[in-house]
Amino acid sequence: MVSRGEEKPLASWMGEDLIGGGIRKTLTIILRSGGCRFNRCRMCGYRFERYPAMTEDELASRMLAQIQWIEENYPSDSYDLVKIFTSGSFFDPVEVPAEVRDRLGILIRGKIAIAETRPEYVTPEVLRSFLDRIDDGSHEVPLYVAIGLETTNDSIREKSIDKGFTFADFIHASSIARDAGVGVKAYLMLKPLFLTESEAVADMKTSIAEVAPYADLISMNLCTVQRRTELEYLWKKGAYRPPYLWSGLEILLSTNEAVSCDPVGGGYIRGPHNCGDCDRDIKKAIDEYSLTFNRDLIRGAFEKECGCREEWQYIREHEMPWCMPLTR
């Protein structure tokens, strides 16, 4: 076993989330793991945050030490909900050994858990095993699987993201989860590579409508530029701009679905941003909306005047897609 103090999660923090009809105290943890086996998504920098190659026993020992660190630094009564992220998929047995999942499940028993994974690792066996550890009967839905679907458009997901699965794969995983009494959370991403602002907004509106029947929770992520990614390479070449915060507001106002949004990096050059003058107020409105779903918050932000709104409208009307060859 790795000694205390040598290992801790990549990141961990406390926050709040609206789930199960109330605002929950949330512990978010990002565990360093064996790494995503797919390892190809164009915008993902987390795939580099992995341990070097090692035996399963060595990996389990290091990850168990991270869980021990969580136990020592976050008292059980300080949170109600746990959001679990890794370099890829929490339910991949190669990336996260079963004994690590079991140990974390025992630690957070009685809490609501949201665990991110690719759809191919959603199986009845793995869901039942983790549910047995965490479920003490306190919650109607104690576990949600969170899948980074990004878009319901298979062509965009393949060409712009290189995600390696289809919308049908997501639907199949959703069916397995619901049959097991597990909820489903869909992560959608606004403006992956190669889309204009207008195309990205249209795709997100369609994706929200199409994923709603299969997801209990929907989260819209506004794309950010992470380091050491293909997205960053093209951004530095001037071939990509993160989405406008105006676009996020428009999308949230256009749907009757309860879509949460956390504009990570909002107002910064690598994150979703407008001009710099209105960014902070818009980000605050989106954050507050995600805890209340009070549409007046985002409607008020959307109706405020700022000079960059005209720029955004011009971009929406005149920005042209790149003429990219469809074959090699």
C-alpha positions as CSV (number, residue, x, y, z in Angstrom):
1,M,0.0,0.0,0.0
2,V,1.3,3.5,-0.9
3,S,1.9,5.5,2.3
4,R,-0.3,8.3,3.4
5,G,0.4,11.7,1.8
6,E,2.0,10.3,-1.4
7,E,-1.2,10.2,-3.4
8,K,-4.3,12.4,-3.7
9,P,-6.8,13.1,-6.4
10,L,-6.0,15.2,-9.4
11,A,-8.6,17.7,-8.0
12,S,-11.3,17.8,-5.5
13,W,-13.7,20.6,-4.3
14,M,-17.0,21.3,-2.6
15,G,-19.9,22.9,-4.4
16,E,-23.7,22.7,-4.9
17,D,-26.0,21.0,-7.4
18,L,-29.7,20.8,-7.9
19,I,-30.8,17.1,-8.0
20,G,-33.6,15.1,-6.6
21,G,-35.7,18.1,-6.0
22,G,-33.2,19.9,-3.8
23,I,-29.9,21.6,-3.7
24,R,-27.2,19.2,-2.5
25,K,-23.8,19.8,-1.0
26,T,-21.5,18.3,-3.6
27,L,-18.1,16.8,-3.4
28,T,-16.4,16.6,-6.8
29,I,-13.4,14.3,-7.2
30,I,-11.2,13.7,-10.2
31,L,-9.1,10.6,-9.6
32,R,-5.9,9.9,-11.3
33,S,-6.3,6.5,-12.9
34,G,-4.8,4.0,-15.4
35,G,-6.0,6.4,-18.2
36,C,-8.7,6.4,-20.8
37,R,-8.3,3.4,-23.1
38,F,-9.9,5.3,-26.0
39,N,-7.6,8.2,-25.6
40,R,-8.5,10.1,-28.9
41,C,-11.0,12.9,-28.2
42,R,-9.7,16.1,-29.8
43,M,-10.6,18.5,-27.0
44,C,-9.7,16.3,-24.0
45,G,-6.7,17.1,-21.9
46,Y,-7.6,14.8,-19.0
47,R,-6.5,11.8,-21.0
48,F,-2.9,12.9,-20.3
49,E,-3.5,12.8,-16.5
50,R,-2.7,9.2,-16.0
51,Y,-0.3,6.9,-14.2
52,P,2.5,5.4,-16.2
53,A,2.1,1.7,-17.1
54,M,2.0,-0.5,-14.0
55,T,0.6,-3.7,-12.8
56,E,-3.1,-3.9,-11.7
57,D,-2.0,-4.3,-8.1
58,E,0.3,-1.2,-8.2
59,L,-2.5,0.8,-9.8
60,A,-5.1,-0.3,-7.2
61,S,-2.7,0.6,-4.4
62,R,-2.2,4.1,-5.7
63,M,-5.9,4.7,-6.3
64,L,-6.8,3.3,-2.9
65,A,-4.4,5.8,-1.4
66,Q,-6.3,8.6,-3.2
67,I,-9.6,7.3,-1.6
68,Q,-7.9,7.2,1.8
69,W,-6.9,10.9,1.2
70,I,-10.6,11.8,0.4
71,E,-11.8,10.0,3.6
72,E,-9.2,11.9,5.7
73,N,-10.0,15.4,4.1
74,Y,-13.7,15.4,3.6
75,P,-15.9,14.4,6.6
76,S,-18.8,12.2,5.5
77,D,-21.4,14.7,6.9
78,S,-20.0,17.6,4.8
79,Y,-21.6,16.4,1.5
80,D,-24.7,14.7,0.1
81,L,-23.7,14.1,-3.5
82,V,-20.5,12.9,-5.0
83,K,-19.5,13.5,-8.6
84,I,-16.8,11.1,-9.7
85,F,-14.5,11.7,-12.7
86,T,-11.3,9.9,-13.9
87,S,-9.0,10.3,-16.9
88,G,-11.7,8.4,-18.8
89,S,-14.3,6.0,-17.5
90,F,-14.9,5.1,-13.9
91,F,-16.6,1.8,-14.8
92,D,-13.7,0.6,-17.1
93,P,-12.1,-2.3,-15.0
94,V,-8.8,-1.7,-16.7
95,E,-8.7,2.0,-15.9
96,V,-10.2,1.6,-12.4
97,P,-9.7,-1.8,-10.7
98,A,-12.9,-3.3,-9.2
99,E,-11.5,-3.1,-5.7
100,V,-11.0,0.6,-6.0
101,R,-14.6,1.1,-7.1
102,D,-15.8,-1.1,-4.2
103,R,-13.8,0.8,-1.7
104,L,-15.1,4.2,-2.9
105,G,-18.6,2.8,-2.9
106,I,-18.3,1.8,0.7
107,L,-16.9,5.2,1.7
108,I,-19.8,7.1,0.1
109,R,-22.6,4.7,1.1
110,G,-25.8,6.6,1.6
111,K,-24.9,9.4,-0.7
112,I,-26.1,10.1,-4.3
113,A,-23.3,9.4,-6.8
114,I,-22.8,10.6,-10.4
115,A,-20.0,8.6,-12.1
116,E,-18.7,9.4,-15.6
117,T,-18.1,6.6,-18.1
118,R,-18.1,5.7,-21.7
119,P,-21.2,3.8,-22.7
120,E,-19.4,0.5,-23.5
121,Y,-18.6,0.0,-19.8
122,V,-22.3,0.3,-18.7
123,T,-23.2,-3.3,-17.9
124,P,-25.8,-4.7,-15.5
125,E,-23.1,-6.4,-13.5
126,V,-20.9,-3.4,-12.9
127,L,-23.9,-1.2,-12.0
128,R,-25.4,-3.8,-9.6
129,S,-22.0,-4.2,-7.9
130,F,-21.5,-0.4,-7.3
131,L,-25.2,0.0,-6.3
132,D,-24.8,-2.7,-3.7
133,R,-22.0,-0.6,-2.1
134,I,-23.6,2.8,-2.1
135,D,-27.4,2.2,-1.7
136,D,-28.7,2.2,1.8
137,G,-32.3,3.0,0.8
138,S,-32.0,6.7,1.5
139,H,-32.5,7.9,-2.1
140,E,-35.0,6.9,-4.8
141,V,-32.1,7.1,-7.4
142,P,-28.8,6.7,-5.6
143,L,-26.6,6.4,-8.7
144,Y,-26.5,8.2,-12.1
145,V,-24.1,7.2,-14.9
146,A,-22.8,10.3,-16.7
147,I,-21.9,9.9,-20.4
148,G,-20.1,12.5,-22.5
149,L,-22.4,12.1,-25.5
150,E,-21.5,15.7,-26.6
151,T,-24.0,15.8,-29.5
152,T,-26.7,13.5,-30.9
153,N,-25.3,14.0,-34.4
154,D,-23.1,11.1,-35.2
155,S,-21.2,12.9,-38.0
156,I,-20.3,15.8,-35.7
157,R,-19.2,13.5,-32.9
158,E,-17.0,11.5,-35.3
159,K,-15.5,14.3,-37.3
160,S,-15.3,17.1,-34.8
161,I,-14.6,15.1,-31.6
162,D,-13.5,11.6,-32.6
163,K,-15.5,10.2,-29.7
164,G,-15.6,6.6,-31.0
165,F,-19.3,5.7,-30.2
166,T,-22.7,6.5,-31.6
167,F,-26.0,8.0,-30.3
168,A,-27.4,4.4,-30.6
169,D,-24.6,3.3,-28.2
170,F,-25.7,6.0,-25.7
171,I,-29.4,4.9,-26.0
172,H,-28.4,1.3,-25.4
173,A,-26.4,2.2,-22.3
174,S,-29.3,4.4,-21.1
175,S,-31.6,1.4,-21.4
176,I,-29.3,-0.9,-19.4
177,A,-28.9,1.8,-16.7
178,R,-32.6,2.4,-16.3
179,D,-33.4,-1.3,-16.2
180,A,-30.9,-1.5,-13.2
181,G,-32.6,1.4,-11.4
182,V,-29.8,3.8,-12.3
183,G,-30.3,7.3,-13.6
184,V,-28.7,8.7,-16.7
185,K,-26.9,12.1,-17.1
186,A,-26.0,13.3,-20.6
187,Y,-23.1,15.8,-21.1
188,L,-23.5,17.8,-24.2
189,M,-20.8,20.1,-25.6
190,L,-21.4,23.4,-27.3
191,K,-19.1,24.1,-30.2
192,P,-16.6,21.3,-30.9
193,L,-14.0,21.9,-33.6
194,F,-15.0,22.8,-37.2
195,L,-18.4,24.2,-36.4
196,T,-19.4,27.9,-36.9
197,E,-21.1,29.6,-34.0
198,S,-24.5,29.3,-35.7
199,E,-24.0,25.6,-36.6
200,A,-23.0,24.9,-32.9
201,V,-26.1,26.6,-31.5
202,A,-28.4,24.7,-33.9
203,D,-26.7,21.4,-33.1
204,M,-27.1,22.0,-29.4
205,K,-30.7,22.9,-29.6
206,T,-31.4,19.7,-31.6
207,S,-29.2,17.5,-29.3
208,I,-31.1,18.7,-26.2
209,A,-34.4,17.8,-27.8
210,E,-33.2,14.4,-29.0
211,V,-31.5,13.3,-25.9
212,A,-34.2,14.3,-23.4
213,P,-36.2,11.0,-23.7
214,Y,-33.1,9.0,-22.7
215,A,-31.6,11.2,-20.0
216,D,-32.8,12.1,-16.5
217,L,-30.2,14.9,-16.2
218,I,-28.8,17.1,-19.0
219,S,-25.7,19.2,-18.7
220,M,-24.5,21.6,-21.4
221,N,-20.7,22.1,-21.3
222,L,-19.4,25.2,-23.1
223,C,-16.2,24.1,-24.8
224,T,-12.9,25.2,-23.3
225,V,-9.4,25.0,-24.7
226,Q,-7.4,22.5,-22.7
227,R,-3.7,22.2,-23.0
228,R,-1.8,19.6,-25.1
229,T,-4.9,18.9,-27.3
230,E,-5.6,19.1,-31.0
231,L,-8.2,21.7,-30.1
232,E,-5.4,23.9,-28.5
233,Y,-3.2,23.4,-31.6
234,L,-5.9,24.8,-33.9
235,W,-6.9,27.5,-31.5
236,K,-3.3,28.8,-31.4
237,K,-3.4,28.8,-35.2
238,G,-6.5,31.0,-35.1
239,A,-8.7,28.2,-36.4
240,Y,-11.0,28.0,-33.4
241,R,-12.8,30.3,-31.0
242,P,-14.6,29.1,-27.9
243,P,-18.4,29.8,-27.9
244,Y,-19.9,33.1,-26.9
245,L,-21.7,33.2,-23.6
246,W,-24.5,34.8,-25.5
247,S,-25.0,31.5,-27.3
248,G,-25.2,29.6,-24.1
249,L,-28.0,31.9,-22.9
250,E,-29.9,31.6,-26.1
251,I,-29.8,27.8,-26.0
252,L,-31.0,27.7,-22.3
253,L,-33.9,30.1,-23.1
254,S,-34.9,28.1,-26.2
255,T,-35.7,24.8,-24.4
256,N,-38.3,23.7,-21.9
257,E,-35.9,21.0,-20.6
258,A,-34.1,21.6,-17.3
259,V,-30.5,21.9,-18.7
260,S,-27.8,22.7,-16.2
261,C,-24.6,24.6,-17.3
262,D,-21.3,25.3,-15.6
263,P,-19.4,27.7,-17.8
264,V,-15.9,26.6,-16.8
265,G,-13.3,29.2,-17.8
266,G,-16.1,31.7,-18.5
267,G,-14.8,35.1,-19.4
268,Y,-11.3,33.9,-20.1
269,I,-9.7,33.6,-23.6
270,R,-9.5,29.8,-23.4
271,G,-13.1,29.5,-22.2
272,P,-16.5,30.6,-23.3
273,H,-16.4,34.4,-23.5
274,N,-17.9,37.6,-24.9
275,C,-16.0,40.9,-24.7
276,G,-14.9,40.9,-21.1
277,D,-17.3,43.5,-19.8
278,C,-20.4,41.4,-19.6
279,D,-18.9,38.0,-19.0
280,R,-18.9,38.0,-15.3
281,D,-22.6,38.9,-14.9
282,I,-23.7,36.3,-17.6
283,K,-21.6,33.5,-16.0
284,K,-23.1,34.4,-12.6
285,A,-26.7,34.3,-14.0
286,I,-26.0,30.8,-15.7
287,D,-24.5,29.5,-12.4
288,E,-27.5,30.7,-10.4
289,Y,-29.9,29.4,-13.0
290,S,-28.4,25.9,-12.8
291,L,-29.3,25.8,-9.0
292,T,-32.9,27.1,-9.5
293,F,-34.0,26.8,-13.1
294,N,-35.5,30.2,-12.7
295,R,-35.7,31.4,-16.3
296,D,-35.9,35.1,-15.2
297,L,-32.2,34.9,-14.3
298,I,-31.0,34.0,-17.7
299,R,-33.7,36.1,-19.5
300,G,-32.6,39.2,-17.6
301,A,-28.9,38.5,-18.5
302,F,-29.8,37.9,-22.2
303,E,-31.8,41.2,-22.4
304,K,-29.0,43.4,-21.1
305,E,-27.3,45.6,-23.6
306,C,-23.6,45.2,-24.4
307,G,-21.6,46.3,-27.5
308,C,-20.4,42.8,-28.1
309,R,-24.0,41.6,-28.6
310,E,-23.9,43.1,-32.1
311,E,-20.6,41.3,-32.8
312,W,-22.2,38.0,-31.8
313,Q,-25.2,38.6,-34.0
314,Y,-22.9,39.5,-36.9
315,I,-20.9,36.3,-36.4
316,R,-24.1,34.2,-36.3
317,E,-25.2,35.7,-39.6
318,H,-22.0,35.9,-41.6
319,E,-19.5,33.3,-40.3
320,M,-18.9,30.7,-43.0
321,P,-18.0,27.0,-42.5
322,W,-14.6,26.0,-43.6
323,C,-14.6,24.1,-46.9
324,M,-13.2,20.8,-45.7
325,P,-12.8,17.8,-48.0
326,L,-15.1,14.9,-47.0
327,T,-12.6,12.3,-48.4
328,R,-8.9,12.0,-48.4
